[in-house]
């Protein structure tokens, strides 16, 4: 593979830095190497329920156990059906409305309806 040209100063004095990026020796500009782009980052996120079924936005799910909402005295009862979920990024993968409240839930406490 040939050494690239710096996109800022157009010189060819480019080296590979430790974090798998290109770095221009002359101007100090750094940019990502195209082959270092991870395919996992571009792939769509796969969210699975407690039984291993794939969940997508718009699905209906059922809570598999009672869940106490943090910061509230409310408890969501197991068996409660939740309609039209939304898959989001983060550790709580599911955004939905339950009993008029907007809540974020972990998929491990849900099963596909």
SULJO-V15334 format. One record per residue. N is the residue number from 1. RES is the residue in three letters. OMEGA is omega in whole degrees, -180 to 180 (none if undefined). Layout:
n:res:omega
N:RES:OMEGA
N:RES:OMEGA
//
This chain:
n:res:omega
1:UNK:-178
2:UNK:179
3:UNK:-178
4:UNK:177
5:UNK:179
6:UNK:-180
7:UNK:-178
8:UNK:-174
9:UNK:178
10:UNK:177
11:UNK:-177
12:UNK:178
13:UNK:-173
14:UNK:177
15:UNK:177
16:UNK:180
17:UNK:-177
18:UNK:-177
19:UNK:175
20:UNK:174
21:UNK:173
22:UNK:178
23:UNK:178
24:UNK:-180
25:UNK:-176
26:UNK:-175
27:UNK:177
28:UNK:-180
29:UNK:177
30:UNK:176
31:UNK:-175
32:UNK:174
33:UNK:-179
34:UNK:-179
35:UNK:179
36:UNK:178
37:UNK:-176
38:UNK:178
39:UNK:179
40:UNK:-179
41:UNK:-178
42:UNK:-177
43:UNK:178
44:UNK:-178
45:UNK:178
46:UNK:180
47:UNK:-179
48:UNK:179
49:UNK:-177
50:UNK:-178
51:UNK:177
52:UNK:177
53:UNK:-180
54:UNK:178
55:UNK:175
56:UNK:178
57:UNK:-179
58:UNK:179
59:UNK:171
60:UNK:-178
61:UNK:178
62:UNK:176
63:UNK:-178
64:UNK:178
65:UNK:176
66:UNK:180
67:UNK:176
68:UNK:179
69:UNK:-180
70:UNK:179
71:UNK:-178
72:UNK:176
73:UNK:-178
74:UNK:174
75:UNK:175
76:UNK:-175
77:UNK:175
78:UNK:-178
79:UNK:178
80:UNK:180
81:UNK:179
82:UNK:-177
83:UNK:173
84:UNK:178
85:UNK:174
86:UNK:178
87:UNK:-178
88:UNK:176
89:UNK:179
90:UNK:-179
91:UNK:172
92:UNK:-168
93:UNK:-172
94:UNK:175
95:UNK:-176
96:UNK:175
97:UNK:179
98:UNK:179
99:UNK:177
100:UNK:-180
101:UNK:174
102:UNK:-178
103:UNK:174
104:UNK:-177
105:UNK:173
106:UNK:-177
107:UNK:-178
108:UNK:179
109:UNK:-177
110:UNK:169
111:UNK:-178
112:UNK:-179
113:UNK:none
//
